[in-house]
Structure formats: C-alpha cells, structure tokens
Amino acid sequence: MNNELLEALNILEQEKNISKETLLEAIENSLLTACKNHFGKADNVKVVIDPDTCEYHCYQEKTVVEEVEDPIEQISLPQAQKIDTKYELGDVVQVEVKSKEFGRIATQNAKNVILQKIREEERKVIYDEYNNKEKEVVTGVVQRYVGRNISINLGKADALLTESEQIKGENFQPTERIKVYILEVKATSKGPKILVSRTHPELVKRLFESEVTEVREGIVEIKAISREAGSRTKMAVWSNDPDVDPVGACVGMNGARVNAIVNELHGEKIDIITWDENPAILIQNALSPAKVISVIADADEKAAKVVVPDYQLSLAIGKEGQNARLAARLTGFKIDIKSETQAREAGDFLDYENDYEDDEMYEDYDGEYTDEEGYEAEE
C-alpha cells in the first residue's frame, strides 16, 4: 500500500473538494506523459492503479519476436522467457517500467501534468459552487477598490462589484462585510469570474426570503418589486394563508424584520403593499402612502386613470415623480394621476355608476373621501 500517496489524495479530496478518482486519473496521465518523454512514445504503455491502496504499476506491452527492431515495442524470445518461460513468439509481454528510471525532464513534466489537473479541477469545483448560487445573495468581504469597481472576497473566490451595480453614495472600507446578489458566473482560464450587484431588485427579494420565515416557506409570496436602489423600493406581497397578514409578516414585530433589511441597504426606504388580482385595487395600494379617491384601469391598454384629493397630489406623484414611477413599474400600468380639481376641470372626473355599468374595472376609496377641511367628494 502506498500510504503517503493515499494520505495526500485524501487531504486534497477534503480540502479542495476534488474527487480521488479525478486525482488518480491525473496520476495515470502524468505517468503516460513521463513515458512518452522518456521513451519517445507511449502507445503501448498501460498504467494500472488500485483506487483503494493507491498502488500503481506502469507496463510496456511488447511483442515477442525473433529479432528486435524496435526495443520499445518488441522483446526477444530469450528476454521474454526470463520473465516467464511460457512465452512464445507472437505473445504480448507486459514489462514493468520503473518510474525511478525516468529522467529529470520526464519527471518534471509528469509533475506539471498533475499540478495542472489539480488547478483545473479546483477552478471547476469553485465555478460549480458559485454557479449554483447564481441569482442568490451571499455575504462577502470588501477587499479593495479596483478603479471604481470593488473586489469582494466571497470565501473561495473573488467577485467584482462594478460601478454600474453599486448604489450611489455607498462607500465601503476594506474588511467590511456586505451582502451582494450574484448576477453572473463565467468560466475563464484563470478561474470563475463572478459579477455581483447591490442595485438589482432581486437583492431585496432574497433579503426578505432570508429574514422572513413566511416568505422562505412560501406562505407569503413576493409578487412584484420595483426599485430605485439607494432611495426607495416598492414590494407587493400576497399570503396563501388567510390567517397570515402578508404585510405584517414582512414588517415584523415593531418593524424588526424590515428594519434589518433597511439597515443592510443603508437606509433605503421600503414600501410593502398588498397584492391584488384586480389591477385597480393593486394600483391604489401601489400609490401608498397617498390616499386615492378612485381608479379606472384598462387591462387591455395597460393604462389607468387615478384621481386623488387635491392635497394628496404631490404625495401620490412623489419627489421627482418617484412614487408614481415606482407604482407604474410595480403594476405594469401607465398611470395618469390627477387631483380632484384637475379631473373636474378636464371633464375626466370618474362617473362611478356609468363606469360600473360599462363593466370597467375601478376602485373607489371607501365609497367617499372626506379631507381635513371637511370637503366631501361627490360620487
């Protein structure tokens, strides 16, 4: 038994996660390479390795002839019979090759074959590991800035957080731990190239999956997400269990769950709303925190008209149009928002009764809306 080799292979298998079979194959190829370098060719060379004991033998298969013309592939009858008297002309004799006989160059080449195979397998193992984590969130350690990009160590490999995938205003220090979303894993000759993101909407979804048990178990579904990284995210959720409040589950006790994610995203605001199959109700929810008087949604045109109280118009639109923009992305509808006064002046004020009779989809907020000054909206 070759105890040293067996122990070395077991260590490599554990530390590098490279199978013993692969390593034994590398040894076999290295011996064939050494024979080719030593003898000039290895067409008649056979390597036998016992996978349990790691005992290996290298043989040259030579044909028994009367007169030897090629000593690499032929053997004389007297020489063959020294090995075994049963051999006759035309028989094939296995002559063991001692690896100690190999020259320095042949030995070095054999060593390089093994090392190259180990490196290739190590890169493959790392690639497979992170390729399986593609579209997932992982924790990494900031190493250094490479120009405007950031190199992040993920444990067994380094990832690149490019400038376009960074949240504006975020600055990281070396050794700082951050969570990133794996966008893509590419196999290269130097190992896997891993691209990660801090701006992708799926980052928020994966963070909720890790933080909220109900989301992870599928009780609460995240139906849609729209995000402007570093500023605000809107997320629509739905519960498959009538006894579970989807919004409450995501917010957590005293906001503990959502606050953990907000802290990870360095203060990014997160609006969590209830998903609804009715586009009008969904749009009304999506415009939260603004209150809505009424919504008419055209499912075919993917367009909606929304009326809000006069004093809620700026809140519904949001700073630089952000609230309306995120609501439109979340619902997939083009949303036209008007104040009640604007709607009346334009002659677009919603006639609920006629709209209902025409079977248009709409939602009116609590039937009527009374603002702080006591103005009552007409139906």
Secondary structure, 3 states (H helix, E strand, C coil): CCHHHHHHHHHHHHHHCCCHHHHHHHHHHHHHHHHHHHHCCCCCEEEEECCCCCCEEEEEEEEEECCCCCCCCEEEHHHHHHHCCCCCCCCEEEEEECHHHCCHHHHHHHHHHHHHHHHHHHHHHHHHHHHCCCCCEEEEEEEEEECCEEEEECCCCEEEECHHHCCCCCCCCCCCEEEEEEEEEEEECCEEEEEEECCCHHHHHHHHHHHCHHHHCCCEEEEEEEEECCCEEEEEEEECCCCCCHHHHHHCHHHHHHHHHHHHCCCCEEEEEECCCCHHHHHHHHCCCCCCCEEEEECCCCEEEEEECHHHHHHHHCHHHHHHHHHHHHHCCEEEEEEHHHHHHHCCCCCHHHHHHCCCEEEECCCCCECCCCCECCC
